[in-house]
């Protein structure tokens, strides 16, 4: 089973199989999605969850605060879709 994740910055929708993170699926599609550590410790993949829901694998709390999480921000390298989603990466220009 997979969920469809819309990535409007890239003009694409990708299928993210259950258990795969958004970042892993984006990189499998050869997208230039921002990342560095892949482990929830750098914040480079911080993104806005525009719609849908995700489960988050463990990450460093200082990278994504509770307030940021509640405002709809996620880490793509930790995000496991629980539904179809739309996600926008916060690159340096958008921070
Ligand atoms: S790539 Fe470092 S927190 Fe996601």
Backbone and ligand atoms as CSV (ligand in chain L), in Angstrom:
chain,resi,resn,atom,element,x,y,z
A,1,UNK,N,N,0.841,-1.186,0.000
A,1,UNK,CA,C,0.000,0.000,0.000
A,1,UNK,C,C,0.884,1.246,0.000
A,2,UNK,N,N,0.461,2.227,-0.750
A,2,UNK,CA,C,1.224,3.477,-0.813
A,2,UNK,C,C,0.262,4.654,-0.772
A,3,UNK,N,N,0.774,5.776,-0.315
A,3,UNK,CA,C,0.012,7.022,-0.346
A,3,UNK,C,C,0.618,7.943,-1.398
A,4,UNK,N,N,-0.220,8.793,-1.952
A,4,UNK,CA,C,0.235,9.754,-2.938
A,4,UNK,C,C,0.621,11.049,-2.227
A,5,UNK,N,N,1.829,11.511,-2.483
A,5,UNK,CA,C,2.297,12.760,-1.887
A,5,UNK,C,C,2.557,13.763,-3.007
A,6,UNK,N,N,1.820,14.858,-2.935
A,6,UNK,CA,C,1.959,15.929,-3.925
A,6,UNK,C,C,3.063,16.871,-3.470
A,7,UNK,N,N,3.991,17.134,-4.378
A,7,UNK,CA,C,5.119,18.031,-4.082
A,7,UNK,C,C,5.074,19.154,-5.112
A,8,UNK,N,N,4.278,20.207,-4.841
A,8,UNK,CA,C,4.051,21.236,-5.865
A,8,UNK,C,C,5.324,21.946,-6.318
A,9,UNK,N,N,6.335,22.054,-5.456
A,9,UNK,CA,C,7.589,22.702,-5.868
A,9,UNK,C,C,8.241,21.973,-7.037
A,10,UNK,N,N,8.012,20.674,-7.080
A,10,UNK,CA,C,8.628,19.855,-8.113
A,10,UNK,C,C,7.658,19.516,-9.234
A,11,UNK,N,N,6.395,19.967,-9.057
A,11,UNK,CA,C,5.393,19.697,-10.082
A,11,UNK,C,C,5.139,18.219,-10.269
A,12,UNK,N,N,5.116,17.478,-9.160
A,12,UNK,CA,C,5.023,16.023,-9.262
A,12,UNK,C,C,4.234,15.465,-8.081
A,13,UNK,N,N,3.642,14.301,-8.300
A,13,UNK,CA,C,3.068,13.512,-7.227
A,13,UNK,C,C,3.838,12.206,-7.179
A,14,UNK,N,N,4.217,11.788,-5.981
A,14,UNK,CA,C,4.980,10.551,-5.854
A,14,UNK,C,C,4.207,9.577,-4.977
A,15,UNK,N,N,4.431,8.304,-5.208
A,15,UNK,CA,C,3.869,7.263,-4.355
A,15,UNK,C,C,4.869,6.961,-3.251
A,16,UNK,N,N,4.399,6.984,-2.019
A,16,UNK,CA,C,5.256,6.673,-0.884
A,16,UNK,C,C,4.719,5.404,-0.222
A,17,UNK,N,N,5.409,4.278,-0.410
A,17,UNK,CA,C,4.957,3.029,0.202
A,17,UNK,C,C,4.933,3.133,1.723
A,18,UNK,N,N,4.040,2.380,2.343
A,18,UNK,CA,C,3.957,2.359,3.803
A,18,UNK,C,C,5.330,2.004,4.374
A,19,UNK,N,N,5.774,2.753,5.365
A,19,UNK,CA,C,7.059,2.486,6.006
A,19,UNK,C,C,8.212,3.241,5.389
A,20,UNK,N,N,7.982,3.938,4.281
A,20,UNK,CA,C,9.040,4.723,3.646
A,20,UNK,C,C,8.815,6.199,3.973
A,21,UNK,N,N,9.900,6.920,4.211
A,21,UNK,CA,C,9.740,8.346,4.504
A,21,UNK,C,C,9.533,9.143,3.207
A,22,UNK,N,N,9.011,10.332,3.393
A,22,UNK,CA,C,8.797,11.228,2.252
A,22,UNK,C,C,10.127,11.522,1.567
A,23,UNK,N,N,11.172,11.749,2.366
A,23,UNK,CA,C,12.476,12.064,1.763
A,23,UNK,C,C,13.004,10.881,0.957
A,24,UNK,N,N,12.913,9.678,1.509
A,24,UNK,CA,C,13.401,8.499,0.782
A,24,UNK,C,C,12.690,8.366,-0.564
A,25,UNK,N,N,11.383,8.555,-0.554
A,25,UNK,CA,C,10.622,8.424,-1.799
A,25,UNK,C,C,10.990,9.531,-2.784
A,26,UNK,N,N,11.200,10.749,-2.273
A,26,UNK,CA,C,11.570,11.860,-3.155
A,26,UNK,C,C,12.937,11.616,-3.788
A,27,UNK,N,N,13.872,11.118,-2.993
A,27,UNK,CA,C,15.213,10.862,-3.531
A,27,UNK,C,C,15.193,9.703,-4.519
A,28,UNK,N,N,14.313,8.726,-4.274
A,28,UNK,CA,C,14.168,7.620,-5.238
A,28,UNK,C,C,13.693,8.128,-6.594
A,29,UNK,N,N,12.967,9.268,-6.573
A,29,UNK,CA,C,12.484,9.877,-7.820
A,29,UNK,C,C,13.517,10.836,-8.407
A,30,UNK,N,N,14.710,10.864,-7.808
A,30,UNK,CA,C,15.791,11.759,-8.244
A,30,UNK,C,C,15.429,13.231,-8.107
A,31,UNK,N,N,14.564,13.549,-7.142
A,31,UNK,CA,C,14.219,14.945,-6.901
A,31,UNK,C,C,15.320,15.599,-6.066
A,32,UNK,N,N,15.494,16.892,-6.266
A,32,UNK,CA,C,16.514,17.649,-5.553
A,32,UNK,C,C,15.928,18.164,-4.238
A,33,UNK,N,N,15.422,17.235,-3.416
A,33,UNK,CA,C,14.794,17.611,-2.152
A,33,UNK,C,C,15.892,17.953,-1.153
A,34,UNK,N,N,15.762,19.059,-0.410
A,34,UNK,CA,C,16.834,19.427,0.523
A,34,UNK,C,C,16.971,18.429,1.667
A,35,UNK,N,N,18.189,18.006,1.962
A,35,UNK,CA,C,18.452,17.112,3.089
A,35,UNK,C,C,19.942,17.161,3.395
A,36,UNK,N,N,20.279,16.643,4.579
A,36,UNK,CA,C,21.686,16.480,4.919
A,36,UNK,C,C,21.876,15.202,5.730
A,37,UNK,N,N,21.326,15.175,6.944
A,37,UNK,CA,C,21.639,14.058,7.849
A,37,UNK,C,C,20.794,12.812,7.603
A,38,UNK,N,N,19.594,12.966,7.129
A,38,UNK,CA,C,18.619,11.873,6.960
A,38,UNK,C,C,18.201,11.249,8.280
A,39,UNK,N,N,18.574,11.858,9.400
A,39,UNK,CA,C,18.304,11.226,10.689
A,39,UNK,C,C,17.595,12.098,11.699
A,40,UNK,N,N,17.036,13.221,11.246
A,40,UNK,CA,C,16.282,14.058,12.169
A,40,UNK,C,C,17.131,14.916,13.083
A,41,UNK,N,N,18.348,15.261,12.634
A,41,UNK,CA,C,19.208,16.054,13.511
A,41,UNK,C,C,19.690,17.368,12.900
A,42,UNK,N,N,19.421,17.615,11.616
A,42,UNK,CA,C,19.960,18.840,11.003
A,42,UNK,C,C,18.894,19.878,10.650
A,43,UNK,N,N,17.708,19.458,10.353
A,43,UNK,CA,C,16.635,20.388,9.998
A,43,UNK,C,C,16.596,20.801,8.545
A,44,UNK,N,N,17.524,20.326,7.752
A,44,UNK,CA,C,17.602,20.749,6.348
A,44,UNK,C,C,16.354,20.360,5.556
A,45,UNK,N,N,15.704,19.271,5.943
A,45,UNK,CA,C,14.537,18.781,5.202
A,45,UNK,C,C,13.215,19.306,5.763
A,46,UNK,N,N,13.294,20.316,6.645
A,46,UNK,CA,C,12.069,20.837,7.269
A,46,UNK,C,C,11.092,21.278,6.183
A,47,UNK,N,N,9.848,20.895,6.360
A,47,UNK,CA,C,8.838,21.084,5.318
A,47,UNK,C,C,7.500,21.422,5.947
A,48,UNK,N,N,6.625,21.977,5.132
A,48,UNK,CA,C,5.270,22.252,5.604
A,48,UNK,C,C,4.321,21.179,5.094
A,49,UNK,N,N,3.571,20.598,6.020
A,49,UNK,CA,C,2.529,19.638,5.666
A,49,UNK,C,C,1.274,20.445,5.347
A,50,UNK,N,N,1.015,20.633,4.062
A,50,UNK,CA,C,-0.101,21.480,3.624
A,50,UNK,C,C,-1.428,20.756,3.841
A,51,UNK,N,N,-1.441,19.464,3.559
A,51,UNK,CA,C,-2.648,18.671,3.799
A,51,UNK,C,C,-2.249,17.226,4.046
A,52,UNK,N,N,-3.137,16.486,4.680
A,52,UNK,CA,C,-2.872,15.095,4.997
A,52,UNK,C,C,-2.249,14.951,6.372
A,53,UNK,N,N,-1.840,13.730,6.681
A,53,UNK,CA,C,-1.245,13.483,7.991
A,53,UNK,C,C,-0.056,12.537,7.843
A,54,UNK,N,N,0.877,12.682,8.753
A,54,UNK,CA,C,2.071,11.835,8.760
A,54,UNK,C,C,2.363,11.391,10.187
A,55,UNK,N,N,3.019,10.249,10.313
A,55,UNK,CA,C,3.605,9.828,11.575
A,55,UNK,C,C,5.068,10.239,11.505
A,56,UNK,N,N,5.632,10.620,12.633
A,56,UNK,CA,C,7.017,11.055,12.634
A,56,UNK,C,C,7.892,10.056,13.375
A,57,UNK,N,N,8.937,9.548,12.706
A,57,UNK,CA,C,9.940,8.750,13.383
A,57,UNK,C,C,10.687,9.681,14.349
A,58,UNK,N,N,11.395,9.131,15.329
A,58,UNK,CA,C,12.080,9.987,16.319
A,58,UNK,C,C,13.036,10.985,15.661
A,59,UNK,N,N,13.111,12.178,16.262
A,59,UNK,CA,C,14.004,13.233,15.784
A,59,UNK,C,C,14.438,14.082,16.964
A,60,UNK,N,N,15.459,14.882,16.745
A,60,UNK,CA,C,15.968,15.742,17.806
A,60,UNK,C,C,15.001,16.904,18.031
A,61,UNK,N,N,14.592,17.078,19.274
A,61,UNK,CA,C,13.574,18.075,19.592
A,61,UNK,C,C,13.980,19.495,19.265
A,62,UNK,N,N,15.279,19.786,19.286
A,62,UNK,CA,C,15.715,21.148,18.989
A,62,UNK,C,C,15.642,21.454,17.493
A,63,UNK,N,N,15.543,20.421,16.683
A,63,UNK,CA,C,15.475,20.610,15.226
A,63,UNK,C,C,14.066,21.002,14.795
A,64,UNK,N,N,13.076,20.404,15.438
A,64,UNK,CA,C,11.676,20.705,15.153
A,64,UNK,C,C,10.971,20.821,16.496
A,65,UNK,N,N,10.663,22.048,16.879
A,65,UNK,CA,C,10.062,22.251,18.200
A,65,UNK,C,C,8.600,21.807,18.184
A,66,UNK,N,N,8.077,21.650,19.364
A,66,UNK,CA,C,6.668,21.255,19.494
A,66,UNK,C,C,5.770,22.301,18.836
A,67,UNK,N,N,6.132,23.565,19.013
A,67,UNK,CA,C,5.323,24.642,18.419
A,67,UNK,C,C,5.372,24.580,16.891
A,68,UNK,N,N,6.542,24.292,16.335
A,68,UNK,CA,C,6.648,24.150,14.877
A,68,UNK,C,C,5.822,22.977,14.390
A,69,UNK,N,N,5.899,21.867,15.118
A,69,UNK,CA,C,5.140,20.669,14.736
A,69,UNK,C,C,3.644,20.981,14.751
A,70,UNK,N,N,3.207,21.689,15.792
A,70,UNK,CA,C,1.782,22.032,15.903
A,70,UNK,C,C,1.357,23.016,14.815
A,71,UNK,N,N,2.309,23.793,14.292
A,71,UNK,CA,C,1.970,24.752,13.236
A,71,UNK,C,C,1.992,24.107,11.856
A,72,UNK,N,N,2.306,22.801,11.807
A,72,UNK,CA,C,2.218,22.087,10.538
A,72,UNK,C,C,3.547,21.788,9.879
A,73,UNK,N,N,4.642,22.027,10.607
A,73,UNK,CA,C,5.949,21.709,10.022
A,73,UNK,C,C,6.331,20.264,10.363
A,74,UNK,N,N,7.074,19.657,9.460
A,74,UNK,CA,C,7.533,18.276,9.619
A,74,UNK,C,C,8.970,18.182,9.139
A,75,UNK,N,N,9.593,17.049,9.397
A,75,UNK,CA,C,10.897,16.730,8.802
A,75,UNK,C,C,10.657,15.623,7.783
A,76,UNK,N,N,10.961,15.897,6.534
A,76,UNK,CA,C,10.673,14.918,5.477
A,76,UNK,C,C,11.420,13.606,5.696
A,77,UNK,N,N,12.596,13.671,6.315
A,77,UNK,CA,C,13.381,12.452,6.530
A,77,UNK,C,C,12.822,11.585,7.643
A,78,UNK,N,N,11.861,12.090,8.381
A,78,UNK,CA,C,11.256,11.360,9.499
A,78,UNK,C,C,9.781,11.082,9.254
A,79,UNK,N,N,9.214,11.605,8.173
A,79,UNK,CA,C,7.765,11.617,7.964
A,79,UNK,C,C,7.294,10.394,7.199
A,80,UNK,N,N,6.416,9.633,7.840
A,80,UNK,CA,C,5.790,8.459,7.220
A,80,UNK,C,C,4.330,8.819,6.940
A,81,UNK,N,N,3.927,8.941,5.690
A,81,UNK,CA,C,2.545,9.336,5.391
A,81,UNK,C,C,1.531,8.352,5.976
A,82,UNK,N,N,0.468,8.926,6.511
A,82,UNK,CA,C,-0.673,8.140,7.002
A,82,UNK,C,C,-1.888,8.335,6.108
A,83,UNK,N,N,-1.734,9.214,5.112
A,83,UNK,CA,C,-2.804,9.495,4.154
A,83,UNK,C,C,-2.141,10.142,2.936
A,84,UNK,N,N,-2.925,10.405,1.906
A,84,UNK,CA,C,-2.402,11.230,0.824
A,84,UNK,C,C,-2.072,12.600,1.406
A,85,UNK,N,N,-1.013,13.229,0.921
A,85,UNK,CA,C,-0.521,14.470,1.515
A,85,UNK,C,C,-0.095,15.461,0.435
A,86,UNK,N,N,0.008,16.708,0.836
A,86,UNK,CA,C,0.713,17.728,0.053
A,86,UNK,C,C,1.760,18.331,0.970
A,87,UNK,N,N,2.989,18.410,0.476
A,87,UNK,CA,C,4.124,18.830,1.302
A,87,UNK,C,C,4.989,19.810,0.518
A,88,UNK,N,N,5.409,20.875,1.198
A,88,UNK,CA,C,6.282,21.876,0.589
A,88,UNK,C,C,7.555,21.980,1.417
A,89,UNK,N,N,8.691,21.761,0.802
A,89,UNK,CA,C,9.967,21.889,1.499
A,89,UNK,C,C,10.256,23.360,1.768
A,90,UNK,N,N,10.766,23.629,2.974
A,90,UNK,CA,C,11.160,24.995,3.316
A,90,UNK,C,C,12.639,25.131,2.998
A,91,UNK,N,N,12.936,25.520,1.778
A,91,UNK,CA,C,14.344,25.723,1.466
A,91,UNK,C,C,14.771,27.067,2.051
A,92,UNK,N,N,16.028,27.407,1.886
A,92,UNK,CA,C,16.557,28.609,2.531
A,92,UNK,C,C,15.780,29.856,2.161
A,93,UNK,N,N,15.286,29.939,0.946
A,93,UNK,CA,C,14.557,31.123,0.505
A,93,UNK,C,C,13.213,31.261,1.216
A,94,UNK,N,N,12.646,30.137,1.655
A,94,UNK,CA,C,11.323,30.160,2.258
A,94,UNK,C,C,11.348,30.217,3.784
A,95,UNK,N,N,12.531,30.098,4.380
A,95,UNK,CA,C,12.592,30.087,5.844
A,95,UNK,C,C,12.304,31.456,6.423
L,1,LIG,S1,S,17.787,15.569,6.608
L,1,LIG,FE1,FE,18.473,16.262,8.549
L,1,LIG,S2,S,16.634,16.490,9.711
L,1,LIG,FE2,FE,15.990,15.638,7.818
